[in-house]
């Protein structure tokens, strides 16, 4: 149950981070440091999600 809740939480966080990143990229450009930071944070979330998915 905890694993399922964590996966759902991570999915929501990933979607939020992705939307923010795309908005920032549209406004600032894909190579702007802020957009790169969001991209790296998104990578961390995706890796955590994949690790949880493999554990179940």
C-alpha positions as CSV (number, residue, x, y, z in Angstrom):
1,X,0.0,0.0,0.0
2,X,2.8,2.4,0.9
3,X,4.6,1.6,-2.3
4,X,1.4,2.4,-4.3
5,X,0.9,5.7,-2.6
6,X,4.5,6.6,-3.2
7,X,4.3,5.8,-6.9
8,X,1.1,7.9,-7.2
9,X,2.7,10.8,-5.3
10,X,5.8,10.6,-7.6
11,X,3.6,10.5,-10.7
12,X,1.9,13.7,-9.6
13,X,5.2,15.4,-8.8
14,X,6.6,14.3,-12.2
15,X,3.6,15.8,-14.0
16,X,3.8,19.1,-12.0
17,X,7.5,19.4,-12.6
18,X,7.2,18.6,-16.3
19,X,4.5,21.2,-16.8
20,X,6.5,23.9,-15.0
21,X,9.6,23.0,-17.0
22,X,7.8,23.2,-20.3
23,X,6.3,26.6,-19.3
24,X,9.7,27.9,-18.3
25,X,11.3,26.5,-21.5
26,X,8.6,28.3,-23.6
27,X,9.3,31.6,-21.8
28,X,13.1,31.4,-21.3
29,X,14.4,28.8,-23.9
30,X,15.4,25.2,-23.4
31,X,19.0,26.0,-22.5
32,X,18.3,28.5,-19.8
33,X,19.8,27.5,-16.4
34,X,16.4,27.5,-14.7
35,X,15.0,25.1,-17.3
36,X,18.1,22.9,-17.0
37,X,17.6,22.8,-13.2
38,X,14.0,21.7,-13.6
39,X,15.1,19.1,-16.1
40,X,17.6,17.7,-13.7
41,X,15.0,17.7,-10.9
42,X,12.6,15.9,-13.2
43,X,15.3,13.3,-13.9
44,X,15.7,12.6,-10.2
45,X,11.9,12.1,-9.8
46,X,11.7,9.8,-12.8
47,X,14.6,7.7,-11.5
48,X,12.9,7.4,-8.1
49,X,9.6,6.4,-9.8
50,X,11.4,3.8,-11.9
51,X,13.1,2.4,-8.9
52,X,9.8,2.1,-7.1
53,X,8.2,0.5,-10.1
54,X,11.0,-2.1,-10.3
55,X,10.6,-2.9,-6.6
56,X,7.0,-3.8,-6.9
